[in-house]
Amino acid sequence: MTAVIEVSGLTKRFGGVTAVDDATFTVDENKIYGLLGRNGAGKTTLMQLLTGQDFATTGDIRVFGQSPVENASVLQRVSFIKESQRYPEDFRPKHVFASAPWFFSHWDQDFADQLIDDFRVPLNRRIKKLSRGQVSAIGVIVGLASRAPLTFFDEPYLGLDAVARQTFYDRLLADYAEHPRTVVLSTHLIDEVSNLLEHVLVIEQGRIIIDEDAESLRGSATTLVGTKAVVDGFVGVREVLHRDAIGGLASVTVMGLSPKERTDASTAGLELAPVSLQQLIIRRTNTSEKEFGVSA
């Protein structure tokens, strides 16, 4: 597998604040990655470094084998779509889509036209008169239709309603299947994107704390429910990510049960339930659902 991004010992400080802290990881070609973490964890700063929009304090970044900073041969193969995307005051959506082919050599106008219809973007209205969702749709369309070999989405879809977000996920997955490229989705809406992801990077306080295959990660934890005595007896010295107790009942989330251990747990009268990717990350980072922007 060819590495599109190689990061080693990457640190970025702003005065006394360390936004990215000694990050080391690789991103392989033709995969969908999730860059996950709560708000303020360092996701956007990391992507700005990877796309040459900021300078590292220490460490090394290689994108397509080269430094991305002021490197046109790298940046012309990269699309970075962010939630806070800004456009010239007098621009209308039609101007954005007309200028996009100048920057993206893989631009597909037919696909862009289809997406414009899907998201119902008014082409002739001034962008400053558009709703937040319509502005978000412009960024999503550019990111998808650009078909850049390396595409970053920094939560640009947050302004979309639930139906439009699902449309984005569906179009991304379908087009990725036909036109593979490397996609990095940055979000804290983990459950919404979990089925799209092939690899997961979790950043917490600037540090990469999880760098794992998504499928392996999904199956790495199980919740056991039963009477407190039976749960405690079964768990023993196993790693416990989370524990709840109500009266005589207990619920624990544990890591790494083998098939035999799962059978033993069922035989002991325990109920076994899968753990969603979002819940697993919340448990492993010791954060609350509210901190991930999730209603309790």
N, C-alpha and C positions, 0 to 999 in steps of 0.2 A: 504494500500500500504506500502510495506516494504522499509525503507530508506537504500540505499547502502552507501551513503555518508552523514554525518552530520557535518556541519561546524558552529562554533560559535565564533564570535568576532575575526576572523583570521586576523592578521596583519603580514606583512613581510617588514622589512626595510633593506636597504643596505646603511649604513652610513646615510646620510641626505635624501636619496630617499626612499619614501614609495611606494613599488611596489604593495602590497595588503593592503587595508585599511579597517579594521573592517568588514570583510565579514562574513555574516551569511546566510546560505541556506542549503537545503537538496536536494539530488538527489535520486529519487526512482528507484527501480529495474525495469528492462525490459522496458525501455523507451529510445528514442533517444533524447539527449539534444544538443542544440547548445550553445557553449560558445563563444559569439560574442563580437567584439570590434575592434577598429582600431589597427594598429601596435603600440606596446609599451604600450597598455592599462593595461597589467598585466596578460594576458591569460596564457602564458607559465609558469611564476612564480607560478601562482595558481596551475597549473597542477603538477609542480614539488613538491609542498608542499603536494598535495593530494596523490602523488605516493611515498612519503617518500624520495625524492631525495634532499630535503632541509629541514631545521628546521624553524619553525615559530618563529617570535619574540614574539608574544603573541597570545592567542586564543587556540581553541581546534579543532582537526580534528579526526573524527571517520570514518573509512572505514570498512564496514562489522562489525561494532561495536567495532573496535579496532584502536589504533594508528597505522598508516602505517609505521612509522619510524623503520627500522631494524626489521621488523616483517615479517618473511617468510610466515606465515600462511595467511597473507593478500596479500602480493605481488605476491604469486604464482597464485592468482586469478585475477591479473591485467595485462593488456597489455598497454604499453605507446609507441606509435609510433609518432615520431616527424620528422619535416622537416630536421633537422640537424643530422639525424641518422648517426652514424659512425661505420665502420666495420674495422677489422684488414686488414693491407695492402695487404696481400697475399690471402685474402678471395675471393672466387668466389660465385656467387649466390647459387650454389648447396650446398656450405658449410653452408650458412645461413639457408636454408630450411632443411638441414639434422640435424642441431643443435636445431632448433626451438622446436621439441617435448620434448627435455630435460627440457624446461622451461614452456611449456604450456600443461597441462594435457588433455585439450580438443582439441588438435591439430587434424585437419582433413587433412590427406595427399592427399586424392582424390580431395578435394576442392582446396587445394594448387596447385595441378597439373593442374586443370582446369583454375585457375587464372594465372598460369605461361603461359599457352597457350593464354589466353585472352590478357595479357599484353605483350606477345612476349618477355619474359625475356631470354637473352642468358645465360644459366646455367654455361657454362664453361669459360666465359670471366672474367678476373680479374675485381673486382668491381671498382678499380681506373681507368679502361679503359671505364667504362660505361658512358653513357650520364646522365645528371641530371634526366631526365624523367625515365630512366631505374632504377636508384637508388631509386627514389621515389616509383616506382612500387614494388620493393622488400619490402619496409616498408608496403605498402598497403596490399600486399599479406600476410605478417606475421600477421598484425593486423586483417585481416578478417579470415584467416584460423586458427588462435589461438583460436577463439571462447571463449575468456576469459570472465568470468562473468561481468567484468568491463573493457571496452576498451576505451582508449583515443587516438584520432587522432589529433595531433597538427600540422595541415596544411601540412601533408607529401605529399599531392597530388598536391601541387603548382607546382612541376616540371613536372607534366603530362600535355599533350596537352588536348584540350577541349574534344576530343573523348574519351581519356583514363580516364579523370575525370568523364565523364558520365558513363563509364563502371564501375568505382569504385562505384558511387552512386547507379547504378542499382544492382550490385552484393551485396552491403551492404544491401539494402532494401529487396531484395529477400531472402538473407540468414537470416536476422533478423526475417523475417516473419516465417521461419521454425525453427530457433534456437534463441528465444528471449534472449537478454542480455541487459545490460546497456551500452550505447554507448555515449561518449561525443565527439562531433566534434567541434574543435576550428578553427575558420576561420574568415576572413573579406570578403570572397566572399559569401555574405549572400544570394543573389538571387539564386545562384546555389544550395544551400542546403536547401532552405526554405521549400520545399515540403517534405523533409525528417524529419523535426524536429517536435517533440511532445511538447517540452518545451524549453523555451529560457531564458538563463542567459546572460545579457549584462554587461560587465565590462568597466568602464571608469575611468581612472586615479586611478586604483586600487580598486575602489568601485563598488559593485554590484548595478546597478541602475535600472535594469529590471529583474524580476524573475517571469515569467508568462507563462501560457499555450499558446502554439504557435497558436492554432486555435482562441482563444479569442483575442490574440494580433493582428492577421491578420485582424480581423473584427472590430478593435477598432477605426479606423480612416477612413475618407472619404475626397476626394478632391472635392470642389464645384467650378464650373466655370460659370461665367456670367458677366453681366454688374456690374461695381463697386457699383453702388447704390443699386442694388438688393442683391448683395453678402453681402455688409455691413449691409443692413437692416435685412437680414436673420441671419447673424452670431451673431449680438448683443453682448452679454457678454459671449458667448461660448469660450471654450479654443481653441485658434488657435496655431497650431504647426508651420505653415509656410504660408507666404503670398507672392504672386507675382502680379504685375500689369503692364499691357501694354496698354497705351492709356486709353480707357474707360472700358477695360475688367479687371477683377480681378480673381485670383485663390487662394483659401485658403484651407488648410488642417486642419480639425477640428476633435476633439475626440468625440466619444460616441453619434452618432445620433440614435435615436429610429426609428422604422419603420414608425411611424406617421410623425416624423420630416423629414425623407427621402421623404415621399410622399408630404409633404408641400414644400420641396425644389424643387421638380420636378414641382409641380403646379405653383410655383413662376417663373418658366422658367430657373432654374439652371440645369446645367449638373452635374451628380454625377459620380465619378470615384473611383474605389478601390485604395488603397495605398499598394504597395508591402511591404513585411516585411523589406527589405533593406531600402526603403525610409522612412518607419515609424521609424526605429531605428536611421537613420541619422537625422530625424526631432526631435526626442525626446532627442537625445544627443547633438543637436545643433552643429553638425560637418558638414564638407563638404564632397561631394562624393570623392574628391581627397584624403582626409584624410583616407577614407576607402579603398583606392586603386582602386577606380572606375573612369573610364573616364567620364568626364562631357558630 
